Amino acid sequence: MGTDRQTGYAVTLGHALPVTDRVVADALVEFVDINNVDGADADSQYLTTSLITTIDDAWNVTLSYTGRDMDVSGAPDVEDYLLQVSAGYDFGQGTTAEVGYRQTEESNVDTDIIGGLVRHSFEF
């Protein structure tokens, strides 16, 4: 591990797009540039795009993609990605249910994950 200080910046743009009276889409684009990752002689750039769609204030569908490019001194560049798709429903009264799928490639290892979540929030 080197002694260089890690520095970087992030730029994010988001915009709500009313599609109809019942459907709203939120678009997001984010770019991140990090130099001397973990103090080493490596730089990393991330580009994330996502679209969150809400239907009737209860249903939601999200699609998100992040690509990462790592430039490591003296080694081949590394390109990874994360793709995520999820959907959920808000039953009201603090209860939601969601399902999702995630596909990643990191260090030439592909991973696919399917998951679900049921959540209830209590106020006290």
Z-matrix of the N, CA and C atoms (Angstrom, degrees):
N
C 1 1.446
C 2 1.514 1 108.69
N 3 1.332 2 116.87 1 131.04
C 4 1.449 3 122.49 2 -178.57
C 5 1.514 4 111.56 3 -78.75
N 6 1.345 5 114.05 4 -177.84
C 7 1.458 6 119.07 5 -178.82
C 8 1.521 7 112.48 6 -110.67
N 9 1.334 8 118.16 7 4.31
C 10 1.456 9 120.84 8 179.84
C 11 1.521 10 110.30 9 -70.60
N 12 1.323 11 115.26 10 143.99
C 13 1.460 12 121.49 11 179.24
C 14 1.528 13 109.80 12 -76.72
N 15 1.321 14 116.94 13 134.97
C 16 1.464 15 122.18 14 176.22
C 17 1.518 16 108.95 15 -75.21
N 18 1.328 17 116.20 16 129.33
C 19 1.456 18 121.48 17 177.33
C 20 1.521 19 108.88 18 -134.72
N 21 1.314 20 116.25 19 161.24
C 22 1.455 21 118.33 20 178.19
C 23 1.510 22 111.63 21 178.32
N 24 1.317 23 114.84 22 -178.93
C 25 1.449 24 121.00 23 177.62
C 26 1.517 25 109.20 24 -150.85
N 27 1.319 26 114.79 25 161.19
C 28 1.464 27 121.50 26 177.58
C 29 1.525 28 108.06 27 -135.83
N 30 1.329 29 115.16 28 140.04
C 31 1.455 30 121.97 29 176.15
C 32 1.526 31 106.90 30 -126.32
N 33 1.329 32 116.83 31 125.26
C 34 1.463 33 121.64 32 -177.61
C 35 1.527 34 109.71 33 -127.30
N 36 1.318 35 115.18 34 134.78
C 37 1.459 36 121.64 35 174.47
C 38 1.517 37 108.15 36 -124.99
N 39 1.317 38 116.87 37 132.73
C 40 1.453 39 121.05 38 177.86
C 41 1.515 40 109.86 39 -137.73
N 42 1.323 41 115.00 40 151.52
C 43 1.456 42 118.79 41 -179.59
C 44 1.523 43 109.81 42 -153.65
N 45 1.336 44 116.09 43 132.47
C 46 1.463 45 121.28 44 175.08
C 47 1.524 46 108.08 45 -85.54
N 48 1.315 47 115.93 46 132.25
C 49 1.460 48 122.15 47 -177.70
C 50 1.521 49 109.19 48 -119.77
N 51 1.330 50 119.22 49 100.33
C 52 1.464 51 119.37 50 177.00
C 53 1.529 52 109.29 51 -69.91
N 54 1.325 53 116.58 52 114.51
C 55 1.466 54 121.88 53 -177.16
C 56 1.525 55 109.88 54 -85.47
N 57 1.334 56 116.32 55 -50.76
C 58 1.469 57 122.78 56 174.67
C 59 1.523 58 106.97 57 -142.04
N 60 1.322 59 117.47 58 -174.90
C 61 1.462 60 120.55 59 176.42
C 62 1.526 61 111.22 60 -65.10
N 63 1.322 62 117.23 61 -24.23
C 64 1.469 63 122.01 62 -176.53
C 65 1.523 64 113.48 63 -102.82
N 66 1.325 65 118.26 64 -16.73
C 67 1.468 66 121.92 65 -172.67
C 68 1.525 67 110.58 66 -123.15
N 69 1.349 68 115.24 67 129.07
C 70 1.463 69 122.30 68 175.00
C 71 1.516 70 107.81 69 -126.71
N 72 1.324 71 116.15 70 133.91
C 73 1.461 72 121.08 71 177.14
C 74 1.526 73 108.40 72 -116.20
N 75 1.319 74 116.69 73 134.88
C 76 1.461 75 122.91 74 175.40
C 77 1.518 76 107.94 75 -111.64
N 78 1.333 77 116.36 76 120.08
C 79 1.461 78 121.67 77 179.27
C 80 1.520 79 109.35 78 -103.59
N 81 1.340 80 116.10 79 143.20
C 82 1.456 81 121.90 80 -179.22
C 83 1.523 82 108.95 81 -139.21
N 84 1.326 83 115.82 82 136.67
C 85 1.462 84 122.42 83 171.11
C 86 1.520 85 106.59 84 -132.09
N 87 1.334 86 116.63 85 132.15
C 88 1.461 87 120.51 86 -179.82
C 89 1.522 88 109.49 87 -137.85
N 90 1.340 89 115.48 88 136.09
C 91 1.463 90 121.82 89 174.62
C 92 1.520 91 108.19 90 -121.12
N 93 1.330 92 116.42 91 133.26
C 94 1.463 93 122.32 92 179.43
C 95 1.521 94 108.12 93 -128.46
N 96 1.332 95 116.52 94 133.59
C 97 1.461 96 122.31 95 177.39
C 98 1.523 97 107.78 96 -126.58
N 99 1.326 98 117.07 97 120.73
C 100 1.464 99 122.11 98 -177.96
C 101 1.527 100 108.04 99 -122.92
N 102 1.331 101 115.76 100 128.42
C 103 1.460 102 121.75 101 177.46
C 104 1.523 103 109.70 102 -106.03
N 105 1.338 104 116.64 103 145.13
C 106 1.465 105 123.04 104 179.32
C 107 1.526 106 111.06 105 56.86
N 108 1.339 107 115.46 106 53.96
C 109 1.461 108 122.04 107 -178.35
C 110 1.526 109 110.03 108 -53.56
N 111 1.311 110 116.62 109 125.38
C 112 1.470 111 123.91 110 -178.02
C 113 1.527 112 111.98 111 54.13
N 114 1.346 113 117.18 112 29.26
C 115 1.463 114 121.27 113 178.13
C 116 1.518 115 114.00 114 79.04
N 117 1.324 116 118.08 115 3.49
C 118 1.466 117 121.91 116 -178.76
C 119 1.527 118 110.06 117 -94.47
N 120 1.321 119 116.70 118 171.51
C 121 1.457 120 122.34 119 178.65
C 122 1.531 121 108.70 120 -84.17
N 123 1.333 122 115.43 121 67.17
C 124 1.464 123 122.35 122 -178.66
C 125 1.519 124 108.74 123 -145.94
N 126 1.315 125 115.24 124 139.48
C 127 1.463 126 121.46 125 177.67
C 128 1.519 127 108.58 126 -119.06
N 129 1.331 128 116.45 127 149.24
C 130 1.451 129 120.56 128 -177.40
C 131 1.526 130 109.86 129 -139.00
N 132 1.337 131 115.60 130 138.99
C 133 1.452 132 121.85 131 174.84
C 134 1.525 133 108.37 132 -125.78
N 135 1.332 134 115.49 133 137.13
C 136 1.459 135 122.59 134 177.86
C 137 1.523 136 108.48 135 -120.85
N 138 1.327 137 117.32 136 140.56
C 139 1.452 138 122.16 137 171.03
C 140 1.525 139 106.84 138 -129.46
N 141 1.321 140 115.47 139 120.02
C 142 1.464 141 121.60 140 -179.27
C 143 1.520 142 109.41 141 -117.67
N 144 1.326 143 115.41 142 135.70
C 145 1.461 144 121.37 143 171.42
C 146 1.526 145 107.16 144 -129.03
N 147 1.325 146 116.05 145 141.78
C 148 1.458 147 118.20 146 177.08
C 149 1.523 148 110.04 147 -150.58
N 150 1.319 149 113.46 148 154.54
C 151 1.456 150 121.75 149 176.65
C 152 1.522 151 107.48 150 -134.79
N 153 1.331 152 115.68 151 120.94
C 154 1.463 153 122.25 152 179.19
C 155 1.522 154 106.83 153 -112.75
N 156 1.302 155 116.66 154 121.37
C 157 1.460 156 121.40 155 -179.02
C 158 1.522 157 108.79 156 -113.30
N 159 1.340 158 116.06 157 129.40
C 160 1.463 159 122.30 158 177.40
C 161 1.523 160 108.36 159 -115.38
N 162 1.336 161 115.58 160 130.67
C 163 1.461 162 121.86 161 -178.25
C 164 1.526 163 108.55 162 -119.82
N 165 1.329 164 116.12 163 124.65
C 166 1.472 165 122.72 164 178.71
C 167 1.527 166 113.17 165 54.53
N 168 1.306 167 118.44 166 31.08
C 169 1.466 168 123.64 167 -179.95
C 170 1.529 169 113.43 168 55.97
N 171 1.327 170 118.18 169 14.71
C 172 1.466 171 120.24 170 -178.33
C 173 1.528 172 111.88 171 -127.96
N 174 1.316 173 117.48 172 -45.17
C 175 1.466 174 121.35 173 -179.76
C 176 1.525 175 109.74 174 -88.57
N 177 1.339 176 116.24 175 146.38
C 178 1.458 177 120.06 176 172.97
C 179 1.517 178 109.63 177 -140.62
N 180 1.315 179 115.21 178 143.28
C 181 1.465 180 122.76 179 176.36
C 182 1.528 181 106.76 180 -133.76
N 183 1.332 182 116.21 181 130.09
C 184 1.460 183 120.66 182 -177.57
C 185 1.520 184 110.01 183 -127.53
N 186 1.321 185 115.55 184 137.06
C 187 1.460 186 123.16 185 174.04
C 188 1.523 187 106.42 186 -128.78
N 189 1.335 188 116.28 187 127.42
C 190 1.455 189 120.27 188 -176.42
C 191 1.528 190 109.83 189 -142.10
N 192 1.346 191 115.73 190 142.58
C 193 1.463 192 121.21 191 177.97
C 194 1.518 193 108.56 192 -138.02
N 195 1.321 194 116.41 193 132.25
C 196 1.461 195 122.34 194 174.71
C 197 1.519 196 108.62 195 -126.13
N 198 1.308 197 115.87 196 127.71
C 199 1.469 198 121.68 197 173.45
C 200 1.515 199 108.70 198 -110.72
N 201 1.327 200 116.06 199 140.86
C 202 1.471 201 120.57 200 179.97
C 203 1.518 202 108.89 201 -127.97
N 204 1.324 203 115.61 202 133.23
C 205 1.456 204 122.38 203 176.63
C 206 1.517 205 107.73 204 -119.79
N 207 1.334 206 116.78 205 118.92
C 208 1.467 207 120.61 206 179.20
C 209 1.523 208 109.29 207 -110.95
N 210 1.318 209 115.04 208 129.28
C 211 1.461 210 122.81 209 177.26
C 212 1.522 211 107.16 210 -109.53
N 213 1.325 212 115.58 211 104.51
C 214 1.466 213 121.49 212 -178.03
C 215 1.518 214 107.90 213 -104.97
N 216 1.318 215 117.26 214 125.20
C 217 1.453 216 121.45 215 -178.09
C 218 1.531 217 110.69 216 -60.55
N 219 1.337 218 116.15 217 127.55
C 220 1.458 219 121.24 218 177.74
C 221 1.515 220 114.63 219 79.70
N 222 1.324 221 118.29 220 8.11
C 223 1.463 222 121.96 221 -179.22
C 224 1.536 223 108.27 222 -138.28
N 225 1.332 224 116.08 223 160.71
C 226 1.474 225 118.04 224 177.21
C 227 1.528 226 111.62 225 -64.04
N 228 1.327 227 115.70 226 149.26
C 229 1.463 228 120.11 227 175.20
C 230 1.522 229 109.87 228 -63.18
N 231 1.318 230 116.08 229 150.86
C 232 1.459 231 122.38 230 179.80
C 233 1.525 232 108.26 231 -117.95
N 234 1.325 233 116.46 232 129.86
C 235 1.465 234 121.07 233 175.98
C 236 1.522 235 108.54 234 -121.00
N 237 1.331 236 116.03 235 118.44
C 238 1.457 237 123.33 236 -179.82
C 239 1.518 238 109.37 237 -119.82
N 240 1.344 239 116.36 238 167.41
C 241 1.455 240 119.30 239 174.90
C 242 1.518 241 110.86 240 -152.85
N 243 1.342 242 114.39 241 161.78
C 244 1.456 243 123.45 242 175.13
C 245 1.525 244 107.02 243 -136.59
N 246 1.326 245 116.97 244 123.73
C 247 1.461 246 123.51 245 176.48
C 248 1.518 247 107.48 246 -118.59
N 249 1.340 248 115.82 247 131.65
C 250 1.459 249 120.01 248 -177.36
C 251 1.516 250 109.86 249 -136.99
N 252 1.328 251 115.95 250 134.94
C 253 1.457 252 123.18 251 175.33
C 254 1.524 253 107.03 252 -131.49
N 255 1.340 254 116.67 253 130.77
C 256 1.460 255 118.71 254 179.00
C 257 1.517 256 110.14 255 -145.90
N 258 1.325 257 115.44 256 160.15
C 259 1.464 258 122.37 257 177.42
C 260 1.521 259 108.07 258 -146.22
N 261 1.324 260 115.23 259 148.70
C 262 1.454 261 118.41 260 -179.26
C 263 1.515 262 112.03 261 -155.27
N 264 1.323 263 113.89 262 170.41
C 265 1.459 264 121.27 263 179.63
C 266 1.519 265 109.01 264 -137.93
N 267 1.332 266 115.82 265 134.90
C 268 1.453 267 122.41 266 176.75
C 269 1.527 268 107.98 267 -100.90
N 270 1.333 269 116.29 268 111.55
C 271 1.466 270 121.89 269 -178.02
C 272 1.522 271 112.77 270 -78.51
N 273 1.310 272 117.15 271 -6.08
C 274 1.457 273 120.89 272 -174.77
C 275 1.524 274 109.23 273 84.97
N 276 1.293 275 116.71 274 173.27
C 277 1.476 276 121.75 275 179.58
C 278 1.527 277 112.20 276 56.59
N 279 1.346 278 118.17 277 21.27
C 280 1.464 279 120.96 278 175.35
C 281 1.513 280 115.55 279 89.09
N 282 1.326 281 119.44 280 7.47
C 283 1.470 282 121.28 281 -178.84
C 284 1.529 283 110.12 282 -108.35
N 285 1.330 284 115.32 283 129.87
C 286 1.460 285 121.60 284 176.32
C 287 1.520 286 109.73 285 -132.83
N 288 1.327 287 116.26 286 155.22
C 289 1.468 288 122.96 287 174.00
C 290 1.520 289 107.51 288 -133.88
N 291 1.330 290 115.76 289 137.34
C 292 1.464 291 120.72 290 -177.87
C 293 1.518 292 110.35 291 -142.54
N 294 1.336 293 115.28 292 149.57
C 295 1.460 294 122.12 293 171.88
C 296 1.520 295 106.87 294 -130.39
N 297 1.330 296 115.77 295 151.88
C 298 1.451 297 118.91 296 -178.27
C 299 1.516 298 112.77 297 -153.64
N 300 1.323 299 113.90 298 160.14
C 301 1.462 300 122.70 299 177.05
C 302 1.523 301 107.39 300 -131.55
N 303 1.327 302 115.87 301 135.86
C 304 1.463 303 121.44 302 178.67
C 305 1.519 304 109.57 303 -131.80
N 306 1.331 305 115.55 304 132.58
C 307 1.464 306 120.90 305 174.93
C 308 1.524 307 106.97 306 -125.15
N 309 1.329 308 116.63 307 130.47
C 310 1.457 309 120.76 308 179.60
C 311 1.514 310 110.21 309 -132.73
N 312 1.316 311 114.33 310 152.67
C 313 1.459 312 121.69 311 166.11
C 314 1.516 313 105.59 312 -128.15
N 315 1.317 314 115.47 313 118.49
C 316 1.455 315 121.12 314 -179.37
C 317 1.519 316 108.18 315 -138.69
N 318 1.327 317 116.02 316 121.96
C 319 1.471 318 122.03 317 -177.59
C 320 1.521 319 110.95 318 54.10
N 321 1.339 320 116.34 319 44.33
C 322 1.468 321 124.11 320 179.01
C 323 1.526 322 114.10 321 62.76
N 324 1.316 323 116.40 322 23.44
C 325 1.468 324 121.53 323 175.55
C 326 1.519 325 107.96 324 -115.67
N 327 1.335 326 116.72 325 120.78
C 328 1.467 327 121.95 326 178.45
C 329 1.522 328 109.61 327 -91.78
N 330 1.330 329 115.89 328 135.74
C 331 1.454 330 121.73 329 179.54
C 332 1.522 331 109.06 330 -134.39
N 333 1.342 332 116.39 331 134.22
C 334 1.455 333 122.60 332 175.46
C 335 1.524 334 108.26 333 -121.68
N 336 1.328 335 116.11 334 131.47
C 337 1.466 336 120.89 335 -178.20
C 338 1.525 337 108.91 336 -134.22
N 339 1.332 338 116.61 337 134.72
C 340 1.458 339 123.26 338 172.08
C 341 1.522 340 107.00 339 -118.16
N 342 1.319 341 116.59 340 134.60
C 343 1.456 342 118.41 341 -178.46
C 344 1.508 343 112.10 342 -146.04
N 345 1.308 344 114.95 343 168.26
C 346 1.461 345 121.63 344 178.30
C 347 1.511 346 109.61 345 -143.12
N 348 1.324 347 114.06 346 157.15
C 349 1.459 348 120.21 347 -178.51
C 350 1.515 349 109.35 348 -148.27
N 351 1.327 350 116.19 349 129.38
C 352 1.463 351 121.70 350 169.27
C 353 1.515 352 105.10 351 -118.61
N 354 1.335 353 114.90 352 129.28
C 355 1.467 354 119.24 353 -173.13
C 356 1.525 355 109.29 354 -134.88
N 357 1.326 356 114.59 355 141.67
C 358 1.453 357 120.37 356 173.83
C 359 1.525 358 108.02 357 -132.94
N 360 1.320 359 116.11 358 127.58
C 361 1.467 360 121.32 359 179.44
C 362 1.525 361 109.38 360 -99.86
N 363 1.316 362 114.91 361 136.14
C 364 1.463 363 122.06 362 177.79
C 365 1.525 364 109.50 363 -110.08
N 366 1.295 365 117.02 364 136.95
C 367 1.452 366 121.17 365 174.12
C 368 1.518 367 108.79 366 -99.53
N 369 1.323 368 115.16 367 136.74
C 370 1.470 369 119.46 368 175.09
C 371 1.491 370 109.78 369 -152.97
